Amino acid sequence: MTNRRNFIKTTALGAAGFTIGGMGLSPKSYASV
């Protein structure tokens, strides 16, 4: 149970970081990814 909760937390943080990073990049660079 702890591992699953930790995994979800890590995934959520990763998704949030990716979204913020995508916003920081220019639309052209984001589209290429």
N, CA, C and O atoms as CSV, one atom per row, in Angstrom:
chain,resi,resn,atom,element,x,y,z
A,1,MET,N,N,0.833,-1.194,0.000
A,1,MET,CA,C,0.000,0.000,0.000
A,1,MET,C,C,0.874,1.253,0.000
A,1,MET,O,O,0.606,2.211,-0.724
A,2,THR,N,N,1.916,1.230,0.818
A,2,THR,CA,C,2.810,2.384,0.890
A,2,THR,C,C,3.516,2.602,-0.444
A,2,THR,O,O,3.664,3.736,-0.901
A,3,ASN,N,N,3.948,1.506,-1.062
A,3,ASN,CA,C,4.644,1.627,-2.341
A,3,ASN,C,C,3.722,2.213,-3.403
A,3,ASN,O,O,4.136,3.063,-4.191
A,4,ARG,N,N,2.488,1.762,-3.420
A,4,ARG,CA,C,1.530,2.268,-4.408
A,4,ARG,C,C,1.287,3.756,-4.191
A,4,ARG,O,O,1.273,4.534,-5.145
A,5,ARG,N,N,1.097,4.144,-2.945
A,5,ARG,CA,C,0.849,5.560,-2.636
A,5,ARG,C,C,2.055,6.402,-3.041
A,5,ARG,O,O,1.906,7.486,-3.607
A,6,ASN,N,N,3.243,5.896,-2.749
A,6,ASN,CA,C,4.467,6.614,-3.091
A,6,ASN,C,C,4.600,6.729,-4.607
A,6,ASN,O,O,5.031,7.763,-5.119
A,7,PHE,N,N,4.232,5.668,-5.323
A,7,PHE,CA,C,4.313,5.661,-6.782
A,7,PHE,C,C,3.369,6.705,-7.378
A,7,PHE,O,O,3.743,7.445,-8.289
A,8,ILE,N,N,2.152,6.755,-6.860
A,8,ILE,CA,C,1.177,7.738,-7.349
A,8,ILE,C,C,1.684,9.156,-7.087
A,8,ILE,O,O,1.563,10.039,-7.937
A,9,LYS,N,N,2.249,9.359,-5.906
A,9,LYS,CA,C,2.764,10.681,-5.547
A,9,LYS,C,C,3.888,11.088,-6.498
A,9,LYS,O,O,3.928,12.223,-6.973
A,10,THR,N,N,4.796,10.157,-6.771
A,10,THR,CA,C,5.913,10.429,-7.675
A,10,THR,C,C,5.404,10.719,-9.080
A,10,THR,O,O,5.899,11.627,-9.749
A,11,THR,N,N,4.420,9.951,-9.526
A,11,THR,CA,C,3.856,10.153,-10.862
A,11,THR,C,C,3.188,11.519,-10.964
A,11,THR,O,O,3.335,12.218,-11.966
A,12,ALA,N,N,2.453,11.893,-9.918
A,12,ALA,CA,C,1.771,13.189,-9.905
A,12,ALA,C,C,2.789,14.327,-9.967
A,12,ALA,O,O,2.609,15.290,-10.713
A,13,LEU,N,N,3.853,14.209,-9.183
A,13,LEU,CA,C,4.899,15.240,-9.188
A,13,LEU,C,C,5.563,15.314,-10.560
A,13,LEU,O,O,5.839,16.402,-11.064
A,14,GLY,N,N,5.815,14.160,-11.155
A,14,GLY,CA,C,6.443,14.119,-12.475
A,14,GLY,C,C,5.555,14.776,-13.521
A,14,GLY,O,O,6.037,15.532,-14.365
A,15,ALA,N,N,4.257,14.487,-13.467
A,15,ALA,CA,C,3.322,15.073,-14.428
A,15,ALA,C,C,3.258,16.586,-14.251
A,15,ALA,O,O,3.243,17.330,-15.232
A,16,ALA,N,N,3.222,17.040,-13.002
A,16,ALA,CA,C,3.171,18.472,-12.723
A,16,ALA,C,C,4.440,19.155,-13.220
A,16,ALA,O,O,4.380,20.222,-13.830
A,17,GLY,N,N,5.585,18.537,-12.959
A,17,GLY,CA,C,6.863,19.098,-13.405
A,17,GLY,C,C,6.942,19.159,-14.918
A,17,GLY,O,O,7.453,20.128,-15.479
A,18,PHE,N,N,6.431,18.113,-15.588
A,18,PHE,CA,C,6.451,18.084,-17.050
A,18,PHE,C,C,5.563,19.189,-17.614
A,18,PHE,O,O,5.922,19.840,-18.595
A,19,THR,N,N,4.400,19.399,-16.990
A,19,THR,CA,C,3.474,20.438,-17.448
A,19,THR,C,C,4.100,21.818,-17.286
A,19,THR,O,O,4.045,22.642,-18.199
A,20,ILE,N,N,4.697,22.068,-16.117
A,20,ILE,CA,C,5.336,23.364,-15.858
A,20,ILE,C,C,6.499,23.568,-16.828
A,20,ILE,O,O,6.688,24.661,-17.361
A,21,GLY,N,N,7.277,22.506,-17.051
A,21,GLY,CA,C,8.404,22.589,-17.980
A,21,GLY,C,C,7.911,22.876,-19.388
A,21,GLY,O,O,8.533,23.645,-20.122
A,22,GLY,N,N,6.786,22.257,-19.771
A,22,GLY,CA,C,6.215,22.473,-21.101
A,22,GLY,C,C,5.780,23.923,-21.266
A,22,GLY,O,O,5.953,24.509,-22.335
A,23,MET,N,N,5.214,24.502,-20.206
A,23,MET,CA,C,4.788,25.899,-20.267
A,23,MET,C,C,5.996,26.811,-20.447
A,23,MET,O,O,5.927,27.819,-21.150
A,24,GLY,N,N,7.105,26.444,-19.803
A,24,GLY,CA,C,8.315,27.253,-19.872
A,24,GLY,C,C,8.932,27.229,-21.264
A,24,GLY,O,O,9.562,28.199,-21.684
A,25,LEU,N,N,8.752,26.120,-21.980
A,25,LEU,CA,C,9.333,26.014,-23.321
A,25,LEU,C,C,8.494,26.775,-24.333
A,25,LEU,O,O,7.315,27.047,-24.102
A,26,SER,N,N,9.110,27.114,-25.448
A,26,SER,CA,C,8.368,27.787,-26.501
A,26,SER,C,C,7.434,26.781,-27.175
A,26,SER,O,O,7.726,25.585,-27.158
A,27,PRO,N,N,6.336,27.219,-27.759
A,27,PRO,CA,C,5.391,26.301,-28.413
A,27,PRO,C,C,6.068,25.436,-29.466
A,27,PRO,O,O,5.705,24.273,-29.639
A,28,LYS,N,N,7.040,25.986,-30.166
A,28,LYS,CA,C,7.736,25.230,-31.206
A,28,LYS,C,C,8.496,24.051,-30.593
A,28,LYS,O,O,8.412,22.931,-31.097
A,29,SER,N,N,9.225,24.294,-29.524
A,29,SER,CA,C,9.982,23.235,-28.860
A,29,SER,C,C,9.034,22.210,-28.252
A,29,SER,O,O,9.305,21.010,-28.301
A,30,TYR,N,N,7.923,22.672,-27.678
A,30,TYR,CA,C,6.961,21.778,-27.049
A,30,TYR,C,C,6.310,20.883,-28.102
A,30,TYR,O,O,6.053,19.708,-27.844
A,31,ALA,N,N,6.044,21.433,-29.283
A,31,ALA,CA,C,5.417,20.663,-30.357
A,31,ALA,C,C,6.364,19.573,-30.855
A,31,ALA,O,O,5.917,18.479,-31.198
A,32,SER,N,N,7.653,19.855,-30.897
A,32,SER,CA,C,8.622,18.868,-31.380
A,32,SER,C,C,8.704,17.682,-30.436
A,32,SER,O,O,9.048,16.578,-30.856
A,33,VAL,N,N,8.391,17.896,-29.167
A,33,VAL,CA,C,8.408,16.812,-28.180
A,33,VAL,C,C,7.092,16.070,-28.270
A,33,VAL,O,O,6.873,15.110,-27.532
